[in-house]
Amino acid sequence: YIMYAGGGVVFGEDEQAVKRALEYVCDDYDGDGEKNLCLTVITVLSDTELEEKQDEAASDGDKIGYNTADRATALKNFDLEMMTGNSYLCIMSKYMYSRCDGQGRFVPLSDIFDEVPQSAADEYGIRLADTEFGRYFSAAFASMGEDCVVCLRRQSLSDAQSERSPEEYEKYAQILRNMASCRLKGE
């Protein structure tokens, strides 16, 4: 399970392109010959993105309405996913990533990597666009925007008490390492 949260609209062919790209840094964990990825997409525009979309629509003569209840629901879904969801690996717009700043929700890169990668955005996440993987698959990730940060969500207490094993959690840490080091699987 991998989560994208941000202003990008990721569905249909865009979602399939993202999944195909992510398959290159994943293993066939259950040995069935398939790399089964579940991508949870939570679309939320930042205030700035919302203003830009409204200005763009107004200049085209369109009237755009944005349902603030939908935005509140998406933010609630994001918070729930961050607290108790299935997604450990998170790809987020800079805006959504900054909403978690100082909340202790992410594993420090120094706990995941022997040496913090040059693509580090800070002590918790890497900038996708600054990795060889992100540059190679830039077309696949284009719908997400250029400012995405990738990080590993800490296991919550409910995760630790569930049937999810430390080995499963390690799989997501390895995917992050593969993304940062551009070790492409499946080639």
Secondary structure as GFF3:
##gff-version 3
##sequence-region A 1 187
A	DSSP	beta_strand	2	6	.	.	.	ID=ss1
A	DSSP	alpha_helix	13	23	.	.	.	ID=ss2
A	DSSP	beta_strand	39	43	.	.	.	ID=ss3
A	DSSP	alpha_helix	47	59	.	.	.	ID=ss4
A	DSSP	alpha_helix	68	84	.	.	.	ID=ss5
A	DSSP	beta_strand	89	92	.	.	.	ID=ss6
A	DSSP	alpha_helix	94	99	.	.	.	ID=ss7
A	DSSP	alpha_helix	109	112	.	.	.	ID=ss8
A	DSSP	beta_strand	125	127	.	.	.	ID=ss9
A	DSSP	three_ten_helix	128	130	.	.	.	ID=ss10
A	DSSP	alpha_helix	132	136	.	.	.	ID=ss11
A	DSSP	alpha_helix	138	141	.	.	.	ID=ss12
A	DSSP	three_ten_helix	142	144	.	.	.	ID=ss13
A	DSSP	beta_strand	149	152	.	.	.	ID=ss14
A	DSSP	alpha_helix	157	161	.	.	.	ID=ss15
A	DSSP	alpha_helix	166	181	.	.	.	ID=ss16
###
